[in-house]
């Protein structure tokens, strides 16, 4: 198992609870292969980190771009927190080296799989939030994601709607127009949570989450682009 102290030193972050840091890098496949491992896999941390990441990013855009309309900031945020961008940052931070994976997943080059790296980045944010609070997450996200990546997104207009992009790619490559379907809907009217599936014909490609159907569709499309490697 990798020594996480090297990662802490590189990031200049010292975790009080080392188990949280280890758990952030623990893929489900590792637990399946090592059922006696004392920690849980990283999916619950990923769930938490996703919310923290979205809030930090949204707050930063809101405060720093007072003249920008909601629609434009939504595009910027989607480009910052989508799986492609998060996996790129995770790769730059060498997160793949520290992943706890099953032997099978290692053979399948799991350390470089974009969706695994993106999920791990979110799990790391969740672990950091529990260990050191919101301000530590703000500092980390600003330093490694928003400051280096947002100017590139704006300059190169990388904030194209992933739903439009997935439709373009799927029509161009396989001649099929994707469809979307609500899989689950929960929560009170003022705080809804939608799970939407994106399909190519009858095949479910990816599921997305969001506080509106549109947001969940965008998330599903971004994940589908990743899965299809488009």
BASE-846801 format. One line per field, with one value per atom (N, C-alpha, C): residue number from 1; atom name; z, x, y negated. Coordinates in steps of 0.001 Angstrom, whole numbers. Example, Ala and Ser with C-alpha at 12.3 -4.5 7.8 and 13.67 -1.06 7.14 Angstrom:
2
i = [1, 1, 1, 2, 2, 2]
at = [N, CA, C, N, CA, C]
w = [7800, 7800, 7800, 7080, 7140, 7870]
u = [13190, 12300, 13200, 12850, 13670, 12900]
v = [5690, 4500, 3300, 2250, 1060, -30]
***
This chain:
230
i = [1, 1, 1, 2, 2, 2, 3, 3, 3, 4, 4, 4, 5, 5, 5, 6, 6, 6, 7, 7, 7, 8, 8, 8, 9, 9, 9, 10, 10, 10, 11, 11, 11, 12, 12, 12, 13, 13, 13, 14, 14, 14, 15, 15, 15, 16, 16, 16, 17, 17, 17, 18, 18, 18, 19, 19, 19, 20, 20, 20, 21, 21, 21, 22, 22, 22, 23, 23, 23, 24, 24, 24, 25, 25, 25, 26, 26, 26, 27, 27, 27, 28, 28, 28, 29, 29, 29, 30, 30, 30, 31, 31, 31, 32, 32, 32, 33, 33, 33, 34, 34, 34, 35, 35, 35, 36, 36, 36, 37, 37, 37, 38, 38, 38, 39, 39, 39, 40, 40, 40, 41, 41, 41, 42, 42, 42, 43, 43, 43, 44, 44, 44, 45, 45, 45, 46, 46, 46, 47, 47, 47, 48, 48, 48, 49, 49, 49, 50, 50, 50, 51, 51, 51, 52, 52, 52, 53, 53, 53, 54, 54, 54, 55, 55, 55, 56, 56, 56, 57, 57, 57, 58, 58, 58, 59, 59, 59, 60, 60, 60, 61, 61, 61, 62, 62, 62, 63, 63, 63, 64, 64, 64, 65, 65, 65, 66, 66, 66, 67, 67, 67, 68, 68, 68, 69, 69, 69, 70, 70, 70, 71, 71, 71, 72, 72, 72, 73, 73, 73, 74, 74, 74, 75, 75, 75, 76, 76, 76, 77, 77, 77, 78, 78, 78, 79, 79, 79, 80, 80, 80, 81, 81, 81, 82, 82, 82, 83, 83, 83, 84, 84, 84, 85, 85, 85, 86, 86, 86, 87, 87, 87, 88, 88, 88, 89, 89, 89, 90, 90, 90, 91, 91, 91, 92, 92, 92, 93, 93, 93, 94, 94, 94, 95, 95, 95, 96, 96, 96, 97, 97, 97, 98, 98, 98, 99, 99, 99, 100, 100, 100, 101, 101, 101, 102, 102, 102, 103, 103, 103, 104, 104, 104, 105, 105, 105, 106, 106, 106, 107, 107, 107, 108, 108, 108, 109, 109, 109, 110, 110, 110, 111, 111, 111, 112, 112, 112, 113, 113, 113, 114, 114, 114, 115, 115, 115, 116, 116, 116, 117, 117, 117, 118, 118, 118, 119, 119, 119, 120, 120, 120, 121, 121, 121, 122, 122, 122, 123, 123, 123, 124, 124, 124, 125, 125, 125, 126, 126, 126, 127, 127, 127, 128, 128, 128, 129, 129, 129, 130, 130, 130, 131, 131, 131, 132, 132, 132, 133, 133, 133, 134, 134, 134, 135, 135, 135, 136, 136, 136, 137, 137, 137, 138, 138, 138, 139, 139, 139, 140, 140, 140, 141, 141, 141, 142, 142, 142, 143, 143, 143, 144, 144, 144, 145, 145, 145, 146, 146, 146, 147, 147, 147, 148, 148, 148, 149, 149, 149, 150, 150, 150, 151, 151, 151, 152, 152, 152, 153, 153, 153, 154, 154, 154, 155, 155, 155, 156, 156, 156, 157, 157, 157, 158, 158, 158, 159, 159, 159, 160, 160, 160, 161, 161, 161, 162, 162, 162, 163, 163, 163, 164, 164, 164, 165, 165, 165, 166, 166, 166, 167, 167, 167, 168, 168, 168, 169, 169, 169, 170, 170, 170, 171, 171, 171, 172, 172, 172, 173, 173, 173, 174, 174, 174, 175, 175, 175, 176, 176, 176, 177, 177, 177, 178, 178, 178, 179, 179, 179, 180, 180, 180, 181, 181, 181, 182, 182, 182, 183, 183, 183, 184, 184, 184, 185, 185, 185, 186, 186, 186, 187, 187, 187, 188, 188, 188, 189, 189, 189, 190, 190, 190, 191, 191, 191, 192, 192, 192, 193, 193, 193, 194, 194, 194, 195, 195, 195, 196, 196, 196, 197, 197, 197, 198, 198, 198, 199, 199, 199, 200, 200, 200, 201, 201, 201, 202, 202, 202, 203, 203, 203, 204, 204, 204, 205, 205, 205, 206, 206, 206, 207, 207, 207, 208, 208, 208, 209, 209, 209, 210, 210, 210, 211, 211, 211, 212, 212, 212, 213, 213, 213, 214, 214, 214, 215, 215, 215, 216, 216, 216, 217, 217, 217, 218, 218, 218, 219, 219, 219, 220, 220, 220, 221, 221, 221, 222, 222, 222, 223, 223, 223, 224, 224, 224, 225, 225, 225, 226, 226, 226, 227, 227, 227, 228, 228, 228, 229, 229, 229, 230, 230, 230]
at = [N, CA, C, N, CA, C, N, CA, C, N, CA, C, N, CA, C, N, CA, C, N, CA, C, N, CA, C, N, CA, C, N, CA, C, N, CA, C, N, CA, C, N, CA, C, N, CA, C, N, CA, C, N, CA, C, N, CA, C, N, CA, C, N, CA, C, N, CA, C, N, CA, C, N, CA, C, N, CA, C, N, CA, C, N, CA, C, N, CA, C, N, CA, C, N, CA, C, N, CA, C, N, CA, C, N, CA, C, N, CA, C, N, CA, C, N, CA, C, N, CA, C, N, CA, C, N, CA, C, N, CA, C, N, CA, C, N, CA, C, N, CA, C, N, CA, C, N, CA, C, N, CA, C, N, CA, C, N, CA, C, N, CA, C, N, CA, C, N, CA, C, N, CA, C, N, CA, C, N, CA, C, N, CA, C, N, CA, C, N, CA, C, N, CA, C, N, CA, C, N, CA, C, N, CA, C, N, CA, C, N, CA, C, N, CA, C, N, CA, C, N, CA, C, N, CA, C, N, CA, C, N, CA, C, N, CA, C, N, CA, C, N, CA, C, N, CA, C, N, CA, C, N, CA, C, N, CA, C, N, CA, C, N, CA, C, N, CA, C, N, CA, C, N, CA, C, N, CA, C, N, CA, C, N, CA, C, N, CA, C, N, CA, C, N, CA, C, N, CA, C, N, CA, C, N, CA, C, N, CA, C, N, CA, C, N, CA, C, N, CA, C, N, CA, C, N, CA, C, N, CA, C, N, CA, C, N, CA, C, N, CA, C, N, CA, C, N, CA, C, N, CA, C, N, CA, C, N, CA, C, N, CA, C, N, CA, C, N, CA, C, N, CA, C, N, CA, C, N, CA, C, N, CA, C, N, CA, C, N, CA, C, N, CA, C, N, CA, C, N, CA, C, N, CA, C, N, CA, C, N, CA, C, N, CA, C, N, CA, C, N, CA, C, N, CA, C, N, CA, C, N, CA, C, N, CA, C, N, CA, C, N, CA, C, N, CA, C, N, CA, C, N, CA, C, N, CA, C, N, CA, C, N, CA, C, N, CA, C, N, CA, C, N, CA, C, N, CA, C, N, CA, C, N, CA, C, N, CA, C, N, CA, C, N, CA, C, N, CA, C, N, CA, C, N, CA, C, N, CA, C, N, CA, C, N, CA, C, N, CA, C, N, CA, C, N, CA, C, N, CA, C, N, CA, C, N, CA, C, N, CA, C, N, CA, C, N, CA, C, N, CA, C, N, CA, C, N, CA, C, N, CA, C, N, CA, C, N, CA, C, N, CA, C, N, CA, C, N, CA, C, N, CA, C, N, CA, C, N, CA, C, N, CA, C, N, CA, C, N, CA, C, N, CA, C, N, CA, C, N, CA, C, N, CA, C, N, CA, C, N, CA, C, N, CA, C, N, CA, C, N, CA, C, N, CA, C, N, CA, C, N, CA, C, N, CA, C, N, CA, C, N, CA, C, N, CA, C, N, CA, C, N, CA, C, N, CA, C, N, CA, C, N, CA, C, N, CA, C, N, CA, C, N, CA, C, N, CA, C, N, CA, C, N, CA, C, N, CA, C, N, CA, C, N, CA, C, N, CA, C, N, CA, C, N, CA, C, N, CA, C, N, CA, C, N, CA, C, N, CA, C, N, CA, C, N, CA, C, N, CA, C, N, CA, C, N, CA, C, N, CA, C, N, CA, C, N, CA, C, N, CA, C, N, CA, C, N, CA, C, N, CA, C, N, CA, C, N, CA, C, N, CA, C, N, CA, C, N, CA, C, N, CA, C, N, CA, C, N, CA, C, N, CA, C]
w = [0, 0, 0, -768, -863, 466, 693, 1869, 1551, 2189, 1876, 2410, 3236, 3762, 2631, 1572, 413, -266, -351, -962, -88, 1219, 2138, 2003, 1916, 1800, 512, -585, -1878, -1868, -1236, -1213, -76, 803, 1994, 2848, 3010, 3835, 4774, 6053, 7040, 7650, 7270, 7771, 9240, 10034, 11424, 11482, 10670, 10609, 9333, 9470, 8301, 7608, 8362, 7762, 6708, 6944, 5957, 4637, 4727, 3531, 2792, 3517, 2900, 2251, 2956, 2437, 1137, 1021, -198, -1443, -1262, -2396, -2520, -1728, -1687, -2636, -3752, -4760, -4315, -4746, -4382, -4701, -5808, -6218, -5181, -4513, -3506, -2306, -1899, -768, -1126, -2361, -2795, -2729, -3018, -3025, -1637, -787, 571, 1597, 1791, 2644, 4102, 4545, 5942, 6114, 5029, 5123, 6071, 7025, 8089, 7658, 6444, 5995, 4907, 4677, 3653, 2335, 1205, -60, -95, -1148, -1139, -1660, -1921, -2608, -1753, -454, 406, 501, 562, 561, -766, -1836, -3163, -3208, -2638, -2569, -1835, -716, 64, -681, -1220, -1906, -3125, -3816, -4976, -4577, -3451, -2972, -2536, -1829, -1376, -2579, -3546, -4757, -5504, -5625, -6337, -5598, -4274, -3496, -3566, -3386, -3437, -4811, -5863, -7218, -7470, -7069, -7272, -6514, -5272, -4450, -5068, -5559, -6159, -7404, -8263, -9482, -9146, -8189, -7786, -7279, -6456, -5854, -6837, -7698, -8551, -9923, -10303, -11601, -11426, -10734, -10391, -11595, -12740, -13920, -14848, -14511, -15387, -15075, -16107, -15880, -15396, -14814, -14244, -15283, -16497, -17535, -17891, -17992, -18349, -17222, -15984, -14838, -14699, -15041, -14990, -15961, -17150, -18128, -17646, -17036, -16501, -15398, -14494, -13382, -13903, -14875, -15432, -16044, -16658, -17262, -16213, -15061, -13983, -13230, -12974, -12075, -12826, -14165, -14866, -14729, -15050, -14803, -15622, -16833, -17652, -16970, -16483, -15847, -14521, -13718, -12413, -12579, -13586, -13813, -14265, -15030, -15485, -14291, -13365, -12181, -11296, -11128, -10325, -10913, -12239, -12907, -12647, -12722, -12466, -11042, -10105, -8704, -8408, -9459, -9344, -8392, -8365, -7484, -7857, -9135, -9574, -8863, -8526, -7855, -6502, -5856, -4479, -4396, -5539, -5535, -5000, -4192, -3730, -4637, -5490, -6498, -6400, -6925, -7028, -8071, -8048, -9032, -10448, -10583, -11898, -12423, -11540, -11933, -12284, -11583, -11917, -13327, -13652, -14985, -16066, -15709, -16663, -16693, -16138, -16110, -15362, -14226, -13416, -12906, -12749, -12223, -13179, -14432, -15403, -15966, -15451, -15928, -15449, -16394, -16068, -14987, -15106, -14143, -12737, -12634, -11313, -10706, -11526, -11038, -10621, -11419, -11095, -9793, -9627, -8391, -7193, -7379, -6293, -5896, -6880, -6588, -5709, -6051, -5248, -3849, -3772, -2471, -1605, -2233, -1498, -911, -1699, -1210, -17, -111, 999, 2257, 2094, 3235, 3836, 2973, 3439, 4203, 3717, 4385, 5796, 5916, 7234, 8171, 7619, 8450, 8829, 7889, 8128, 7819, 7349, 7180, 5819, 5686, 4406, 3873, 4736, 4252, 3652, 4211, 3639, 2240, 2063, 743, -237, 230, -620, -1134, -221, -584, -1607, -1358, -2241, -3622, -3668, -4943, -5743, -5052, -5720, -6335, -5559, -5993, -7147, -7077, -8035, -9169, -8991, -10022, -10611, -9779, -10311, -10909, -10151, -10647, -11914, -11968, -13196, -14371, -14108, -15193, -15714, -14859, -15313, -16437, -16349, -17461, -18797, -18770, -20004, -20545, -19636, -20028, -20708, -20117, -20670, -21996, -22021, -23223, -24412, -24162, -25243, -25439, -24703, -24810, -24626, -23573, -23295, -22542, -22368, -21562, -22403, -23530, -24357, -23586, -23702, -23033, -23347, -22321, -22593, -23254, -23016, -23646, -25168, -25581, -27021, -27615, -26873, -27345, -27494, -26509, -26577, -27751, -27991, -29133, -30456, -30564, -31779, -32022, -30957, -31082, -31407, -30720, -30926, -32325, -32824, -34192, -35220, -34942, -35877, -35907, -34737, -34648, -34886, -34303, -34447, -35039, -35377, -36059, -35204, -33878, -32954, -32153, -31977, -31126, -29707, -28716, -27335, -26788, -25874, -25182, -23674, -22938, -21490, -20784, -19637, -18889, -17394, -16669, -15214, -14582, -13855, -13189, -11776, -11124, -9744, -9455, -8580, -8179, -6693, -5911, -4470, -3889, -2636, -1932, -2088, -1171, -1245, -2444, -2790, -3994, -4015, -2840, -2806, -2822, -2715, -2666, -3348, -4617, -5370, -5735, -5895, -6417, -7516, -8703, -9845, -10248, -10628, -11273, -12670, -13670, -15063, -15798, -16607, -17421, -18851, -19478, -20905, -21652, -22717, -23450, -24916, -25469, -26919, -27326, -27997, -28208, -26821, -26549, -25252, -24246, -24625, -23749, -22839, -21522, -20552, -20550, -20893, -20970, -19649, -19034, -17786, -17041, -15739, -14900, -14382, -14338, -13823, -12683, -11802, -10640, -10734, -10191, -10169, -9450, -9151, -8442, -9408, -10705, -11723, -12780, -13587, -14654, -15605, -15932, -16871, -16323, -15050, -14417, -14413, -14123, -14107, -15514, -16519, -17905, -18317, -17922, -18225, -17577, -16321, -15598, -16273, -16686, -17367, -18686, -19438, -20729, -20545, -19513, -19248, -18907, -18110, -17747, -18963, -19813, -21005, -21966, -22106, -22952, -22438, -21133, -20500, -20738, -20509, -20657, -22103, -23032, -24460, -24965, -24124, -24499, -25749, -25770, -26869, -26458]
u = [837, 0, 878, 443, 1230, 1262, 2345, 2499, 1895, 775, 70, 793, 1819, 2543, 3222, 3619, 4224, 3210, 1978, 924, 617, 533, 272, 1365, 2601, 3729, 3629, 3281, 3166, 2049, 925, -234, -152, 818, 974, -300, -839, -2031, -1724, -1958, -1713, -3047, -3490, -4767, -4647, -5623, -5690, -6139, -7146, -7668, -7142, -6081, -5440, -6363, -7293, -8216, -9103, -9476, -10297, -9542, -8270, -7443, -7326, -7057, -6942, -8254, -9353, -10670, -11005, -10558, -10831, -10253, -9201, -8535, -8911, -9870, -10231, -11406, -11110, -12126, -12944, -14195, -15086, -14471, -13755, -13178, -12183, -11475, -10493, -11186, -12313, -13076, -13664, -14130, -14671, -13616, -12378, -11287, -10671, -10821, -10255, -11355, -12279, -13448, -13111, -11926, -11536, -10834, -10688, -10077, -10915, -10291, -11061, -11859, -11626, -12317, -13334, -14226, -15260, -14682, -15330, -14877, -15247, -14852, -14885, -16175, -17209, -18383, -19191, -19247, -19965, -19192, -17879, -17053, -17199, -17303, -17500, -18818, -19858, -21181, -21092, -20380, -20201, -19316, -18211, -17269, -17872, -18748, -19438, -20209, -20911, -21703, -20807, -19719, -18788, -18140, -17708, -17078, -18018, -19269, -20238, -20483, -20583, -20835, -19642, -18440, -17234, -17126, -17346, -17249, -18329, -19557, -20680, -20446, -20019, -19771, -18672, -17629, -16522, -16981, -17735, -18227, -19180, -20054, -21039, -20343, -19328, -18646, -17718, -17064, -16029, -16505, -17717, -18254, -19655, -19753, -21060, -21891, -21255, -21993, -22420, -22027, -22342, -23724, -24512, -25824, -25699, -26771, -26780, -26424, -26981, -26755, -25290, -24574, -23155, -22341, -22654, -21932, -22220, -23431, -23776, -22905, -22678, -21807, -20376, -19892, -18532, -18394, -19387, -19335, -19354, -20224, -20317, -18981, -18278, -16978, -15898, -16036, -15063, -15240, -16496, -16736, -17107, -17014, -17349, -16207, -16528, -15584, -14297, -14396, -13186, -12185, -12683, -11807, -11257, -12129, -11688, -10643, -10836, -9856, -8514, -8573, -7343, -6558, -7279, -6625, -6084, -6871, -6428, -5162, -5102, -3916, -2702, -2915, -1824, -1291, -2180, -1785, -1282, -1246, -749, -1600, -2906, -3801, -3830, -3658, -3726, -2735, -1587, -531, -1004, -1914, -2305, -3591, -4198, -5473, -5331, -6286, -6382, -7389, -6878, -7700, -7551, -8539, -8412, -7345, -6856, -5860, -6425, -7698, -8348, -8418, -8771, -8891, -7516, -6485, -5123, -4746, -5103, -4793, -5546, -6737, -7556, -7153, -5990, -5455, -6378, -6892, -7802, -7186, -5863, -5205, -5310, -5569, -5660, -7069, -8037, -9412, -9975, -10524, -10967, -12035, -13038, -14141, -13694, -12731, -12213, -11425, -10618, -9841, -10764, -11800, -12735, -13474, -13919, -14607, -13683, -12422, -11445, -11192, -11148, -10973, -12115, -13343, -14506, -14445, -14024, -13903, -12850, -11764, -10715, -11275, -12070, -12698, -13605, -14360, -15224, -14426, -13306, -12441, -11833, -11385, -10785, -11814, -13030, -14108, -14362, -14443, -14691, -13511, -12306, -11105, -10771, -10966, -10456, -11444, -12627, -13667, -13702, -14656, -14984, -13846, -13208, -12187, -10985, -10633, -9529, -9896, -11162, -11640, -11611, -12025, -11979, -10561, -9608, -8204, -7714, -8002, -7537, -8176, -9479, -10210, -9792, -9607, -9168, -7783, -6875, -5483, -5322, -6047, -5801, -6815, -7981, -9014, -9403, -9927, -10517, -9463, -8404, -7401, -6682, -6246, -5546, -6473, -7711, -8549, -9601, -10153, -11225, -10787, -9602, -9184, -9105, -8680, -8601, -9995, -10917, -12299, -12922, -12706, -13281, -12614, -11289, -10536, -10870, -10937, -11134, -12588, -13494, -14939, -15230, -14652, -14830, -16124, -16966, -18174, -19388, -19138, -20241, -21056, -22347, -23302, -22967, -22659, -22300, -23437, -24679, -25827, -25776, -25489, -25369, -24186, -23089, -21878, -22104, -22784, -23040, -23954, -24936, -25832, -25064, -24212, -23392, -22534, -21852, -20929, -21679, -22795, -23510, -24133, -24597, -25143, -24027, -22904, -21773, -21139, -20971, -20201, -21056, -22266, -23091, -24475, -24742, -26003, -27248, -27094, -28237, -28367, -29618, -29872, -30163, -29419, -29648, -30996, -31550, -32779, -32528, -33358, -33204, -34483, -34309, -35462, -35206, -36200, -36074, -36167, -35140, -35094, -35653, -35356, -35835, -35965, -36898, -37140, -37479, -36781, -37011, -36869, -37291, -37139, -38347, -38457, -39563, -39407, -40466, -40464, -39324, -38972, -37928, -36519, -36409, -35088, -35128, -35466, -35619, -34257, -34264, -33088, -33559, -33003, -33379, -32224, -32570, -31619, -32164, -31370, -31798, -30828, -31377, -30548, -30477, -29309, -29180, -29023, -29813, -29891, -29514, -28869, -28696, -29530, -30645, -31705, -32158, -32041, -32502, -31371, -30157, -28998, -28768, -28785, -28484, -26970, -26550, -25122, -24607, -25367, -24913, -26105, -25918, -26927, -26348, -27195, -26774, -27660, -27091, -27829, -27916, -28991, -29115, -30359, -30400, -31554, -32687, -32449, -33489, -33257, -34285, -34129, -33010, -32976, -31962, -30558, -30372, -29057, -28639, -29595, -29307, -28988, -29667, -29385, -27973, -27579, -26225, -25176, -25441, -24510, -24423, -25572, -25599, -24832, -25027, -24339, -22834, -22402, -20959, -20351, -21060, -20562, -20553, -21585, -21667, -20520, -20154, -19008, -17740, -17622, -16452, -16433, -17591, -17709, -17420, -17935, -17734, -16373, -15681, -14383, -14496, -15557, -15799, -15354]
v = [1199, 0, -1258, -2251, -3482, -4240, -4936, -5780, -7149, -7458, -8697, -9935, -9740, -10899, -11674, -10962, -11643, -12558, -12074, -12882, -14098, -13877, -14992, -16063, -15597, -16526, -17334, -16644, -17297, -18344, -17994, -18900, -19917, -19732, -20585, -20576, -19364, -19150, -17994, -18200, -17152, -16703, -15520, -15005, -14606, -15029, -14590, -13130, -12807, -11440, -10781, -9995, -9387, -8385, -7788, -6822, -7485, -8733, -9443, -9593, -9920, -10071, -8741, -7676, -6346, -5943, -6174, -5778, -6512, -7753, -8528, -7857, -7073, -6417, -4933, -4506, -3085, -2796, -2185, -1864, -648, -617, 500, 1865, 1961, 3246, 3773, 2865, 3268, 3913, 3332, 3882, 5240, 5371, 6658, 7758, 7398, 8369, 8538, 7514, 7544, 7237, 8182, 7914, 7611, 7973, 7698, 6352, 5607, 4281, 3425, 2731, 2066, 840, 343, -868, -558, -1513, -1410, -1944, -1647, -2241, -3731, -4410, -5873, -6512, -5724, -6287, -7259, -7032, -7984, -9308, -9218, -10432, -11184, -10431, -11033, -11812, -11234, -11882, -13223, -13225, -14449, -15452, -14968, -15842, -16521, -15822, -16390, -17646, -17578, -18717, -19876, -19566, -20606, -21289, -20489, -21008, -21960, -21562, -22398, -23712, -23638, -24859, -25817, -25297, -26149, -26825, -26052, -26587, -27632, -27322, -28245, -29547, -29446, -30637, -31504, -30860, -31601, -32356, -31699, -32340, -33479, -33241, -34258, -35529, -35354, -36503, -37225, -36478, -37058, -37522, -37123, -37531, -38119, -39276, -39849, -40268, -40471, -40928, -39790, -38560, -37435, -36860, -36531, -35924, -34476, -34004, -32650, -31589, -31733, -30720, -30559, -31673, -31609, -30990, -31381, -30810, -29319, -28906, -27482, -26695, -27260, -26609, -26504, -27578, -27570, -26512, -26518, -25554, -24122, -23854, -22501, -22073, -23020, -22707, -22468, -23138, -22969, -21661, -21279, -20140, -18860, -18870, -17629, -16616, -15383, -14291, -14428, -14960, -15132, -16057, -17194, -18177, -17644, -17021, -16516, -15410, -14565, -13490, -14073, -15154, -15818, -16372, -17016, -17570, -16441, -15390, -14240, -13621, -13590, -13044, -13939, -15248, -16202, -16052, -15716, -15546, -14127, -13291, -11910, -11055, -11327, -10562, -9074, -8768, -7380, -6476, -7025, -6257, -5716, -6445, -6107, -5288, -5000, -4274, -2851, -2452, -1066, -369, 536, 1198, 2706, 3431, 4884, 5217, 6449, 6888, 6777, 7130, 7061, 5644, 4713, 3311, 2741, 3201, 2761, 3212, 4479, 5008, 4237, 3773, 3000, 1526, 1226, -153, -1114, -630, -1437, -2730, -2735, -3938, -5127, -4838, -5937, -6124, -5365, -5523, -6860, -7608, -8960, -8983, -8104, -8180, -7779, -6865, -6484, -7644, -8313, -9463, -10611, -10874, -11955, -11656, -10416, -10017, -10148, -9793, -9876, -11328, -12211, -13637, -14131, -13763, -14169, -13555, -12296, -11636, -12323, -12744, -13469, -14763, -15484, -16720, -16406, -15317, -14910, -14610, -13916, -13582, -14845, -15746, -17004, -17849, -17852, -18606, -18058, -16756, -16145, -16358, -16352, -16454, -17893, -18824, -20184, -21302, -20944, -21957, -22629, -23529, -24161, -25030, -25807, -26747, -26009, -24863, -24067, -23581, -23207, -22777, -23944, -25120, -26315, -26557, -26522, -26768, -25753, -24478, -23403, -23512, -23708, -23764, -24995, -26106, -27329, -27131, -26557, -26395, -25416, -24291, -23212, -23132, -23761, -23644, -25006, -25906, -27137, -28072, -28368, -29330, -28843, -27570, -27152, -26845, -26399, -25879, -26849, -27700, -28578, -29524, -30156, -31030, -30293, -29029, -28235, -27938, -27635, -27341, -28553, -29728, -30955, -31316, -31263, -31639, -30736, -29419, -28452, -28042, -28729, -28441, -26942, -26381, -24953, -24656, -25689, -25511, -25114, -24490, -24026, -22996, -23100, -22218, -20748, -19917, -18515, -17734, -18164, -17500, -17693, -18921, -19206, -18448, -18431, -17764, -16259, -15645, -14198, -13872, -14736, -14511, -14600, -15609, -15766, -14522, -14089, -12948, -11654, -11413, -10151, -10091, -11246, -11264, -11087, -11719, -11656, -10270, -9649, -8399, -7160, -7137, -5915, -6173, -7435, -7736, -7594, -7787, -7667, -8962, -9404, -10568, -10087, -10559, -10106, -10574, -9795, -10172, -10156, -10889, -11026, -10602, -9963, -9483, -9642, -10166, -10297, -8909, -8534, -7222, -7332, -8456, -8643, -10137, -10451, -11834, -11816, -12623, -12604, -14001, -14156, -15429, -16330, -17308, -18274, -19209, -19922, -20767, -21781, -22308, -23330, -22737, -21422, -20791, -19421, -19431, -18188, -17581, -16268, -15577, -14627, -14806, -13984, -13077, -11854, -10949, -10683, -11039, -10912, -10000, -9110, -8233, -8736, -8619, -8931, -7609, -7456, -6188, -6379, -5370, -5250, -4046, -4333, -3328, -2838, -1547, -1018, -856, -1211, -996, -2205, -1945, -3000, -3224, -4440, -4743, -5304, -6214, -6841, -7424, -7614, -8269, -9581, -10598, -11893, -12342, -13181, -13694, -15211, -15771, -17220, -17677, -18959, -19520, -19884, -19708, -19864, -18792, -18551, -17548, -17960, -19259, -19750, -19548, -19857, -19695, -18229, -17344, -15903, -15393, -15937, -15553, -15975, -17199, -17676, -16773, -16387, -15517, -14148, -13620, -12318, -12379, -13468, -13621, -13719, -14477, -14620, -13258, -12463, -11133, -10199, -10329, -9488, -9777, -11051, -11427, -10748, -10679, -10063, -8557, -7928, -6474, -6041, -6835, -6521, -7002, -7759, -8327, -9192, -10006, -10949, -12344]
***
